Amino acid sequence: MPQFDPTFFAPQLFWLALTFITLYALMTTVALPKIGAVLDERQRKIDDNLDKAAQLKAEAEAAVAAYEKALAESRAHAHSVIKEASDRLAHEADERNRALAAKLAEQIKAGEARIAQAKDKALANVRDVALDVAAAAISRLVGSAAEPARLETAVAAALKEHGK
């Protein structure tokens, strides 16, 4: 094989060095700067995206905090409105209950007065009925009419005895 022949080593080494230096020069002047630029651009985009993601995360956290604050304020306001409404309704119910109690008390007093009148009227009628019944009983038993004064005294004593 001609590669292993020592007479061809010098020209092969020369062409090896010349090719290596040429390829090295081409790589450092043409290819590597383009690759470096692409890598730098890529790193810049990654850094920009990371910065943008951090900014969006901070904005999202601020929005969540604002939402939670608004939610807490809304809950507090709702609780105060509910408490105010329940207090107002309780106050109105108390007023209605007092008015109803007063109305019922008046009706009870009026009913008691009517009952007392009916009782007095009935008692007055009982006295008259008792006098009539006693006069009729005496006239049947004795056969003659009783004296009205004595009947009046006897009926009054009987009613007094029964507490009427």
C-alpha positions in Angstrom: 0.0 0.0 0.0 1.3 3.3 -1.0 0.3 5.1 2.2 2.7 3.0 4.2 5.6 3.6 1.9 8.1 6.0 3.7 8.9 7.8 0.5 5.4 9.2 0.3 5.2 10.3 3.9 6.5 13.9 3.3 4.1 14.8 0.6 1.3 13.2 2.5 2.2 15.1 5.6 2.4 18.3 3.6 -1.1 17.8 2.1 -2.4 16.8 5.5 -1.1 20.0 7.1 -2.3 22.1 4.2 -5.8 20.6 4.2 -6.0 20.8 8.0 -5.0 24.5 8.0 -7.4 25.3 5.2 -10.3 23.5 6.8 -9.4 25.1 10.2 -9.3 28.6 8.6 -12.7 28.0 6.9 -14.3 26.6 10.0 -13.1 29.6 12.2 -13.9 32.3 9.7 -17.1 30.9 8.1 -18.9 28.1 9.9 -18.1 28.7 13.5 -19.2 32.3 13.6 -22.6 31.3 12.0 -23.0 28.5 14.5 -22.0 30.9 17.3 -24.5 33.5 16.1 -27.3 30.9 15.9 -26.4 29.7 19.4 -26.3 33.3 20.8 -29.6 34.1 19.1 -31.1 30.9 20.6 -29.8 31.7 24.1 -31.1 35.2 23.8 -34.6 33.9 22.8 -34.5 31.5 25.7 -33.5 34.2 28.1 -36.2 36.5 26.7 -38.8 33.8 27.0 -37.7 33.1 30.6 -37.9 36.8 31.5 -41.3 37.0 29.8 -42.5 33.9 31.7 -41.3 35.4 35.0 -43.1 38.6 34.2 -46.3 36.8 33.3 -46.0 34.7 36.4 -45.7 37.9 38.5 -48.7 39.4 36.7 -50.7 36.2 37.3 -49.8 36.2 41.0 -50.8 39.9 41.2 -54.1 39.1 39.5 -54.7 36.1 41.8 -53.9 38.3 44.8 -56.3 41.0 43.5 -59.0 38.4 42.9 -58.6 37.0 46.4 -58.7 40.5 47.9 -61.8 41.3 45.9 -63.4 38.0 46.9 -62.7 38.6 50.5 -64.1 42.1 50.3 -67.2 40.8 48.5 -67.7 38.1 51.2 -67.3 40.7 54.0 -69.7 43.0 52.2 -72.2 40.1 51.7 -71.9 39.2 55.4 -72.5 42.8 56.5 -75.5 43.0 54.1 -76.9 39.7 55.4 -76.4 40.8 59.0 -78.0 44.2 58.4 -81.0 42.6 56.6 -81.4 40.0 59.4 -81.2 42.7 62.1 -83.7 44.8 60.2 -86.1 41.8 59.8 -85.7 40.9 63.4 -86.5 44.5 64.4 -89.6 44.5 62.2 -90.7 41.1 63.5 -90.3 42.4 67.1 -92.4 45.5 66.2 -95.1 43.3 64.6 -95.0 41.0 67.6 -95.4 44.0 70.0 -98.2 45.4 67.9 -99.9 42.0 67.8 -99.5 41.5 71.5 -101.0 45.0 72.2 -103.9 44.2 69.8 -104.5 40.8 71.5 -104.3 42.4 74.9 -107.0 44.9 73.8 -109.1 42.1 72.4 -108.7 40.1 75.6 -109.7 43.1 77.7 -112.7 43.7 75.5 -113.6 40.0 75.7 -113.3 40.1 79.5 -115.5 43.2 79.6 -118.1 41.4 77.4 -117.9 38.3 79.6 -118.3 40.4 82.7 -121.3 42.2 81.2 -122.8 38.8 80.2 -122.1 37.5 83.6 -123.7 40.5 85.3 -126.7 40.2 83.0 -126.9 36.5 83.6 -126.7 37.0 87.4 -129.3 39.7 87.2 -131.5 37.3 85.2 -130.7 34.5 87.7 -132.0 36.6 90.5 -135.2 37.3 88.6 -135.5 33.6 87.6 -134.7 32.5 91.1 -137.5 34.8 92.5 -140.0 33.5 89.9 -139.1 29.9 90.5 -139.2 30.3 94.3 -142.6 32.1 94.1 -144.0 29.4 91.8 -142.6 26.6 94.1 -144.1 28.2 97.2 -147.4 28.8 95.6 -147.6 25.2 94.5 -146.4 23.8 97.8 -148.3 26.1 100.1 -151.1 27.0 97.8 -150.8 30.7 98.3 -148.5 33.4 97.0 -145.4 34.3 99.0 -144.6 37.7 100.3 -142.2 39.4 97.8 -140.0 40.9 100.5 -139.5 37.5 102.2 -138.7 35.9 98.8 -136.3 38.7 98.0 -134.5 38.2 101.3 -134.3 34.4 100.9 -133.0 34.5 97.3 -130.4 37.2 98.3 -129.2 35.0 101.2 -129.0 32.0 98.9 -127.1 33.9 96.2 -124.7 35.4 98.8 -124.1 31.9 100.2 -123.0 30.7 96.8 -120.9 33.8 96.1 -123.0 35.3 93.4 
